[in-house]
Amino acid sequence: MEGNTILCPLVDDIIEDIECIENRDVVDEMITEESLPNKYKRKSNWKEICRKCKWHNY
């Protein structure tokens, strides 16, 4: 991983930190779920996965 990237457990891949922040904001109901790309919502418990991620409160 480099600079502003993290391993996201929602997609099991490296993403930009800003994508992580946007995902977290959806899970924390700060922005609407419709703004989140479907690739992050494929896992049935995606919100819980995001909440438990070590990067959730980064």
N, CA, C and O atoms as CSV, one atom per row, in Angstrom:
chain,resi,resn,atom,element,x,y,z
A,1,MET,N,N,0.832,-1.182,0.000
A,1,MET,CA,C,0.000,0.000,0.000
A,1,MET,C,C,0.878,1.246,0.000
A,1,MET,O,O,1.947,1.280,0.609
A,2,GLU,N,N,0.407,2.241,-0.683
A,2,GLU,CA,C,1.164,3.478,-0.773
A,2,GLU,C,C,0.362,4.646,-0.223
A,2,GLU,O,O,-0.869,4.622,-0.226
A,3,GLY,N,N,1.058,5.655,0.243
A,3,GLY,CA,C,0.497,6.932,0.649
A,3,GLY,C,C,-0.941,6.970,1.093
A,3,GLY,O,O,-1.238,6.747,2.267
A,4,ASN,N,N,-1.825,7.245,0.183
A,4,ASN,CA,C,-3.223,7.486,0.507
A,4,ASN,C,C,-4.128,6.333,0.097
A,4,ASN,O,O,-5.240,6.555,-0.383
A,5,THR,N,N,-3.661,5.114,0.282
A,5,THR,CA,C,-4.469,3.946,-0.060
A,5,THR,C,C,-4.604,3.029,1.140
A,5,THR,O,O,-3.768,3.041,2.043
A,6,ILE,N,N,-5.664,2.233,1.140
A,6,ILE,CA,C,-5.903,1.269,2.211
A,6,ILE,C,C,-6.501,-0.002,1.607
A,6,ILE,O,O,-7.032,0.012,0.497
A,7,LEU,N,N,-6.405,-1.088,2.351
A,7,LEU,CA,C,-7.040,-2.332,1.948
A,7,LEU,C,C,-8.454,-2.323,2.507
A,7,LEU,O,O,-8.648,-2.362,3.722
A,8,CYS,N,N,-9.440,-2.270,1.620
A,8,CYS,CA,C,-10.841,-2.184,2.033
A,8,CYS,C,C,-11.443,-3.585,2.125
A,8,CYS,O,O,-11.429,-4.325,1.142
A,9,PRO,N,N,-11.975,-3.961,3.297
A,9,PRO,CA,C,-12.582,-5.277,3.445
A,9,PRO,C,C,-13.922,-5.426,2.726
A,9,PRO,O,O,-14.435,-6.538,2.602
A,10,LEU,N,N,-14.485,-4.336,2.259
A,10,LEU,CA,C,-15.741,-4.426,1.510
A,10,LEU,C,C,-15.523,-4.996,0.116
A,10,LEU,O,O,-16.381,-5.698,-0.418
A,11,VAL,N,N,-14.370,-4.689,-0.469
A,11,VAL,CA,C,-14.058,-5.160,-1.819
A,11,VAL,C,C,-12.806,-6.025,-1.850
A,11,VAL,O,O,-12.421,-6.526,-2.906
A,12,ASP,N,N,-12.167,-6.201,-0.690
A,12,ASP,CA,C,-10.931,-6.985,-0.598
A,12,ASP,C,C,-9.902,-6.524,-1.623
A,12,ASP,O,O,-9.273,-7.322,-2.317
A,13,ASP,N,N,-9.758,-5.209,-1.688
A,13,ASP,CA,C,-8.841,-4.609,-2.647
A,13,ASP,C,C,-8.358,-3.267,-2.096
A,13,ASP,O,O,-8.907,-2.740,-1.128
A,14,ILE,N,N,-7.332,-2.738,-2.727
A,14,ILE,CA,C,-6.775,-1.440,-2.351
A,14,ILE,C,C,-7.663,-0.332,-2.933
A,14,ILE,O,O,-8.014,-0.365,-4.112
A,15,ILE,N,N,-8.020,0.645,-2.096
A,15,ILE,CA,C,-8.797,1.799,-2.543
A,15,ILE,C,C,-8.128,3.071,-2.041
A,15,ILE,O,O,-7.276,3.030,-1.153
A,16,GLU,N,N,-8.519,4.186,-2.614
A,16,GLU,CA,C,-8.029,5.492,-2.165
A,16,GLU,C,C,-8.664,5.835,-0.824
A,16,GLU,O,O,-9.798,5.442,-0.551
A,17,ASP,N,N,-7.939,6.563,0.008
A,17,ASP,CA,C,-8.466,6.925,1.322
A,17,ASP,C,C,-9.754,7.736,1.242
A,17,ASP,O,O,-10.605,7.623,2.124
A,18,ILE,N,N,-9.915,8.555,0.198
A,18,ILE,CA,C,-11.136,9.349,0.077
A,18,ILE,C,C,-12.352,8.455,-0.176
A,18,ILE,O,O,-13.458,8.775,0.259
A,19,GLU,N,N,-12.153,7.347,-0.870
A,19,GLU,CA,C,-13.246,6.387,-1.072
A,19,GLU,C,C,-13.654,5.782,0.265
A,19,GLU,O,O,-14.840,5.589,0.535
A,20,CYS,N,N,-12.674,5.489,1.087
A,20,CYS,CA,C,-12.918,4.942,2.422
A,20,CYS,C,C,-13.729,5.940,3.254
A,20,CYS,O,O,-14.687,5.559,3.927
A,21,ILE,N,N,-13.353,7.179,3.204
A,21,ILE,CA,C,-14.059,8.220,3.963
A,21,ILE,C,C,-15.509,8.333,3.499
A,21,ILE,O,O,-16.422,8.456,4.314
A,22,GLU,N,N,-15.708,8.290,2.197
A,22,GLU,CA,C,-17.070,8.360,1.664
A,22,GLU,C,C,-17.888,7.143,2.093
A,22,GLU,O,O,-19.059,7.277,2.450
A,23,ASN,N,N,-17.281,5.961,2.060
A,23,ASN,CA,C,-17.973,4.743,2.501
A,23,ASN,C,C,-18.379,4.869,3.963
A,23,ASN,O,O,-19.511,4.561,4.334
A,24,ARG,N,N,-17.452,5.319,4.775
A,24,ARG,CA,C,-17.725,5.495,6.201
A,24,ARG,C,C,-18.869,6.489,6.424
A,24,ARG,O,O,-19.738,6.268,7.267
A,25,ASP,N,N,-18.858,7.566,5.671
A,25,ASP,CA,C,-19.916,8.575,5.811
A,25,ASP,C,C,-21.283,8.005,5.447
A,25,ASP,O,O,-22.291,8.402,6.031
A,26,VAL,N,N,-21.330,7.093,4.502
A,26,VAL,CA,C,-22.595,6.429,4.172
A,26,VAL,C,C,-23.021,5.551,5.338
A,26,VAL,O,O,-24.172,5.617,5.770
A,27,VAL,N,N,-22.125,4.741,5.847
A,27,VAL,CA,C,-22.435,3.849,6.965
A,27,VAL,C,C,-22.857,4.639,8.200
A,27,VAL,O,O,-23.737,4.209,8.947
A,28,ASP,N,N,-22.236,5.781,8.411
A,28,ASP,CA,C,-22.573,6.626,9.562
A,28,ASP,C,C,-23.745,7.572,9.268
A,28,ASP,O,O,-24.054,8.460,10.063
A,29,GLU,N,N,-24.381,7.367,8.129
A,29,GLU,CA,C,-25.576,8.109,7.710
A,29,GLU,C,C,-25.358,9.615,7.585
A,29,GLU,O,O,-26.253,10.413,7.864
A,30,MET,N,N,-24.165,9.979,7.166
A,30,MET,CA,C,-23.866,11.391,6.917
A,30,MET,C,C,-24.167,11.759,5.466
A,30,MET,O,O,-24.455,12.916,5.160
A,31,ILE,N,N,-24.098,10.762,4.571
A,31,ILE,CA,C,-24.500,10.939,3.177
A,31,ILE,C,C,-25.361,9.745,2.786
A,31,ILE,O,O,-25.339,8.714,3.458
A,32,THR,N,N,-26.113,9.879,1.712
A,32,THR,CA,C,-27.084,8.848,1.351
A,32,THR,C,C,-26.425,7.595,0.775
A,32,THR,O,O,-25.399,7.662,0.098
A,33,GLU,N,N,-27.034,6.479,1.060
A,33,GLU,CA,C,-26.547,5.186,0.592
A,33,GLU,C,C,-26.524,5.113,-0.937
A,33,GLU,O,O,-25.691,4.411,-1.509
A,34,GLU,N,N,-27.419,5.821,-1.591
A,34,GLU,CA,C,-27.478,5.811,-3.047
A,34,GLU,C,C,-26.197,6.341,-3.689
A,34,GLU,O,O,-25.905,6.023,-4.841
A,35,SER,N,N,-25.440,7.139,-2.960
A,35,SER,CA,C,-24.202,7.692,-3.500
A,35,SER,C,C,-23.047,6.687,-3.475
A,35,SER,O,O,-22.006,6.918,-4.090
A,36,LEU,N,N,-23.234,5.585,-2.770
A,36,LEU,CA,C,-22.184,4.573,-2.649
A,36,LEU,C,C,-22.244,3.612,-3.832
A,36,LEU,O,O,-23.294,3.023,-4.088
A,37,PRO,N,N,-21.138,3.441,-4.558
A,37,PRO,CA,C,-21.131,2.497,-5.678
A,37,PRO,C,C,-21.505,1.073,-5.214
A,37,PRO,O,O,-21.158,0.657,-4.108
A,38,ASN,N,N,-22.200,0.358,-6.060
A,38,ASN,CA,C,-22.670,-0.985,-5.719
A,38,ASN,C,C,-21.557,-1.953,-5.352
A,38,ASN,O,O,-21.784,-2.888,-4.584
A,39,LYS,N,N,-20.366,-1.748,-5.881
A,39,LYS,CA,C,-19.275,-2.682,-5.581
A,39,LYS,C,C,-18.976,-2.747,-4.079
A,39,LYS,O,O,-18.463,-3.756,-3.595
A,40,TYR,N,N,-19.291,-1.687,-3.347
A,40,TYR,CA,C,-19.052,-1.671,-1.901
A,40,TYR,C,C,-20.202,-2.289,-1.107
A,40,TYR,O,O,-20.079,-2.506,0.099
A,41,LYS,N,N,-21.308,-2.571,-1.773
A,41,LYS,CA,C,-22.492,-3.100,-1.087
A,41,LYS,C,C,-22.783,-4.545,-1.464
A,41,LYS,O,O,-23.880,-5.034,-1.195
A,42,ARG,N,N,-21.850,-5.230,-2.070
A,42,ARG,CA,C,-22.075,-6.607,-2.527
A,42,ARG,C,C,-22.188,-7.606,-1.381
A,42,ARG,O,O,-22.943,-8.575,-1.467
A,43,LYS,N,N,-21.447,-7.371,-0.324
A,43,LYS,CA,C,-21.506,-8.285,0.826
A,43,LYS,C,C,-22.746,-7.948,1.652
A,43,LYS,O,O,-23.041,-6.776,1.889
A,44,SER,N,N,-23.465,-8.972,2.084
A,44,SER,CA,C,-24.743,-8.745,2.765
A,44,SER,C,C,-24.614,-7.910,4.035
A,44,SER,O,O,-25.530,-7.160,4.375
A,45,ASN,N,N,-23.512,-8.026,4.728
A,45,ASN,CA,C,-23.307,-7.292,5.980
A,45,ASN,C,C,-22.284,-6.167,5.813
A,45,ASN,O,O,-21.472,-5.925,6.706
A,46,TRP,N,N,-22.326,-5.489,4.682
A,46,TRP,CA,C,-21.307,-4.499,4.348
A,46,TRP,C,C,-21.214,-3.354,5.357
A,46,TRP,O,O,-20.122,-2.845,5.611
A,47,LYS,N,N,-22.324,-2.951,5.924
A,47,LYS,CA,C,-22.275,-1.865,6.907
A,47,LYS,C,C,-21.525,-2.298,8.161
A,47,LYS,O,O,-20.712,-1.543,8.693
A,48,GLU,N,N,-21.789,-3.486,8.621
A,48,GLU,CA,C,-21.112,-4.005,9.809
A,48,GLU,C,C,-19.622,-4.204,9.540
A,48,GLU,O,O,-18.789,-3.915,10.398
A,49,ILE,N,N,-19.294,-4.693,8.358
A,49,ILE,CA,C,-17.886,-4.866,7.975
A,49,ILE,C,C,-17.176,-3.521,8.023
A,49,ILE,O,O,-16.069,-3.417,8.552
A,50,CYS,N,N,-17.798,-2.514,7.485
A,50,CYS,CA,C,-17.208,-1.174,7.480
A,50,CYS,C,C,-17.051,-0.640,8.906
A,50,CYS,O,O,-16.007,-0.089,9.254
A,51,ARG,N,N,-18.080,-0.803,9.722
A,51,ARG,CA,C,-18.001,-0.310,11.110
A,51,ARG,C,C,-16.868,-0.971,11.895
A,51,ARG,O,O,-16.252,-0.334,12.749
A,52,LYS,N,N,-16.597,-2.223,11.617
A,52,LYS,CA,C,-15.567,-2.966,12.344
A,52,LYS,C,C,-14.161,-2.810,11.760
A,52,LYS,O,O,-13.180,-3.260,12.352
A,53,CYS,N,N,-14.077,-2.174,10.603
A,53,CYS,CA,C,-12.785,-1.995,9.954
A,53,CYS,C,C,-11.893,-1.078,10.785
A,53,CYS,O,O,-12.364,-0.107,11.378
A,54,LYS,N,N,-10.603,-1.397,10.822
A,54,LYS,CA,C,-9.675,-0.568,11.608
A,54,LYS,C,C,-9.566,0.854,11.076
A,54,LYS,O,O,-9.114,1.743,11.797
A,55,TRP,N,N,-9.968,1.088,9.839
A,55,TRP,CA,C,-9.877,2.417,9.237
A,55,TRP,C,C,-11.168,3.225,9.418
A,55,TRP,O,O,-11.210,4.394,9.036
A,56,HIS,N,N,-12.212,2.637,9.987
A,56,HIS,CA,C,-13.513,3.305,10.066
A,56,HIS,C,C,-13.447,4.665,10.763
A,56,HIS,O,O,-14.089,5.611,10.306
A,57,ASN,N,N,-12.714,4.785,11.821
A,57,ASN,CA,C,-12.624,6.061,12.563
A,57,ASN,C,C,-11.319,6.793,12.344
A,57,ASN,O,O,-10.937,7.637,13.154
A,58,TYR,N,N,-10.638,6.487,11.273
A,58,TYR,CA,C,-9.342,7.084,10.978
A,58,TYR,C,C,-9.463,8.548,10.671
A,58,TYR,O,O,-8.459,9.206,10.399
